[in-house]
Amino acid sequence: MSHTVLNVSSTTLSKMKTYYNSQSTGKLPAGAVFAAKTSACAITGYRSGKVLFQGKDALLEAAKWHGESTKAAPVKKKKPVSAQLPSGFSEMSVIGSDEVGTGDYFGPITVVSAFVRKEQLHELQSIGVRDSKDLTDPQIIQIAKKIAKVVPYSLLVLKNEKYNELQQKGMSQGKIKALLHNQALINLHKKILPERPDAVLIDQFAEKDTYYRYLKEQKEIFQENVFFSTKGESIHLAVAAASIIARYAFVKQMDNLSSEAGFPIPKGAGSHVDVAAARLISEKGEEALLHFTKKHFANTQKALKLVNKR
């Protein structure tokens, strides 16, 4: 039997109890505050904050609460451990790889791998390349256009229709990201041949072994001089450049979605996003979420509740 466990806050636990109230089994195991059962999944919430999902649709049912992660109780697990990087790494010719959009309810995931030669480091610094989180969208757009003229890169955009299809088949977001990074690295490697970087740095979102486990069924896996590190943008400008281009691509996609919707589509996954999603549902129908959003986020249920209150 498939199963998965989430750790959530007391607020989220209360929300879940209310949400599953109509499917309550009426029998509570020791330490439980609610127990419910859908056609293909049993859900049990415990006072400790742990919620157990069991059954064929365990992963899919748990995924509905993904967007609550920012409010969830901390999970006691090890953070990804950055690899020991070679001496003088920041001055090497490096391919950096980063992604944008994974925590946003609206919009796609964009992944970019960018090759920065050591001779270009000073030039990139002079045009303002740095951690994209410190830049506004107008700055991102301006700098990204300059980077694209001098740095070879590979951009992949995973639209929501495909993302939702993969997620509904049980693929985790971690695996989706690994597949995208791997393909971007393969594409860029072919683009710059016969030139080869001194190293590759992926902004780390999973342990090295986990990353390659995600890729084990792929026919082609890029593994040459690959390193993983958290806060990669502060380690080498190649990751910062990749992040800026990925953010630029994401902003353009969000602008397109706003044009399609007929009103501004917000970033993030907060309450303002719930309101926008409710408006989208009211004006275009719930089926529009497959095109505009990562539908398994908890924002979907929150938006539907807002619609039903109107």
Secondary structure, DSSP 8 states (H G I E B T S, - for coil): --EEEEE--HHHHHHHHHHTGGGB-S---TTEEEEEE-SS-EEEEETTSEEEEESTTHHHHHHTTGGGGGGS--------------TTGGGS-EEEEEEE-TT-SBS-EEEEEEEE-GGGHHHHHHTT---GGGS-HHHHHHHHHHHHHHS-EEEEEE-HHHHHHHHHTT--HHHHHHHHHHHHHHHHHHHHTT---SEEEEE-SS-HHHHHHHTTT-S----TTEEEETTGGGT-HHHHHHHHHHHHHHHHHHHHHHHHHTS----SSSHHHHHHHHHHHHHH-GGGHHHHB-TTSTHHHHHHHHHHH-
